[in-house]
Amino acid sequence: MANEYSSELNNLGVRVSNLEDRVGNVKVTGDVRMRYQGYSKKGNLAGARNDDAAAIGNKRSLFDFRGRIQFNANVNKNTQAVVRLSSGNQEFGNTTSQEGTSKNAYIDQVYLAHEFGSHVTGLVGRFSTNVGAGLVHSGNVDGVAAVIGNDHVALKTAYGYLTSGTITNGRGTGVDLANVKQSINPSLTLLQLDTNLLNKKLQLGSFYAHINKGKETLTKFYNVSLLDGEEDIHCGLKAGDKFKAIYGYNAKVNLNRWTLSGEFTRNNLFNSNAWVAGVGYGNYDITEPGTYNLLMPYFNEDKNAFVADTLWNQPWNSNYKGWEATVDYALMKNVGLTAAYAFNSKYTDKQVAGTNTNDRGDYFLAKVNVLF
């Protein structure tokens, strides 16, 4: 019968192929997040916008939401264009501008991805990437990147600007990377190696990032005031100082449902370190109802640690050490619940914090993520 009706079958196949080429060229996905977070001490939510400036320091909790829609368009067989629209983090009941963005939606990612064969992928635009295993940065970058490798070994190179997260300047305040002028935003040159060994039971990685000084001085980037030749008492910066390098190492061991993971990073400008180590148990997959993951990490970050948009749920990104307990649970398909509690949190340098106590207080988080 196949031989008898070969011409009809061929014609049908051509028509179906033509339809496939015309339909479904753009794929639409997205996510919605509802989040509640709070602190046992006042003043930790100073970054949250409020109509009454005097009330900001009295806030102990924040309830916000975020929605994102992503469009993936297949330009051709090897090229894809991606545009993502985001609401940003919007506090319930607050209709003023928040976190440097308008209450209106904005485009937070635009990039092109092209596959050069089966082992090389190139990216250009504003896209999300990890620096190392995500302790230093796991967010948006403006620039170009190339990933070379396979499931076992991958080499990543990138050049661009970090455009999400906050870098603390040593005084408890920081630089908002989502709202900084290009002229003072230092560019980053990244070289990173990631390996996946022993049937994915052992993951090892390392990175080296050279942070270049912007067109203006580094002191303007950190928003500190210096006299000629003098040193900032909090940051240890001197007028004219330049970034040197950031590097780090990470490892993860998978033993059935148990995981042991850790990452160490060093910032050569301030000779400051940041590291995290933790143990986990579970098989969490947001697409599989009933799956879960339990995680207990410990953080230790110096007063000038270069930690911006971290992958972890940690409450502070510098001058912090302490424990955190996290639970992820898939309530139903594509609906995940995360709860976290940070405790025994202390300052690594309480003199910088200007406090007589070493206790940073507790932090708690609950959020629901929905994918569609």
Sequence and secondary structure as in RCSB ss.txt:
>XXXX:A:sequence
MANEYSSELNNLGVRVSNLEDRVGNVKVTGDVRMRYQGYSKKGNLAGARNDDAAAIGNKRSLFDFRGRIQFNANV
NKNTQAVVRLSSGNQEFGNTTSQEGTSKNAYIDQVYLAHEFGSHVTGLVGRFSTNVGAGLVHSGNVDGVAAVIGN
DHVALKTAYGYLTSGTITNGRGTGVDLANVKQSINPSLTLLQLDTNLLNKKLQLGSFYAHINKGKETLTKFYNVS
LLDGEEDIHCGLKAGDKFKAIYGYNAKVNLNRWTLSGEFTRNNLFNSNAWVAGVGYGNYDITEPGTYNLLMPYFN
EDKNAFVADTLWNQPWNSNYKGWEATVDYALMKNVGLTAAYAFNSKYTDKQVAGTNTNDRGDYFLAKVNVLF
>XXXX:A:secstr
 TTTTHHHHHHHHHHHHHHHHHSS EEEEEEEEEEEEEESSTTTTTTS  SSHHHHTT  EEEEEEEEEEEEEE 
SSSEEEEEEEE   EETT  S BTTB SS EEEEEEEEEESSSSEEEEEEEEEEEETTTTSEEEEEEEEEEEEE 
SSEEEEEEEEEE SSEEE SSS EEETTS  GGGS  EEEEEEEEEETTTTEEEEEEEEEE   SS HHHHHT  
  TT B TTT  BTT    EEEEEEEEEEETTEEEEEEEEEETTTTEEEEEEEEEEE   TTSTT EEEEEEEEE
E TT    S SS  S SSSEEEEEEEEEEEEETTEEEEEEEEEEEE S HHHHT S  B   EEEEEEEEE 
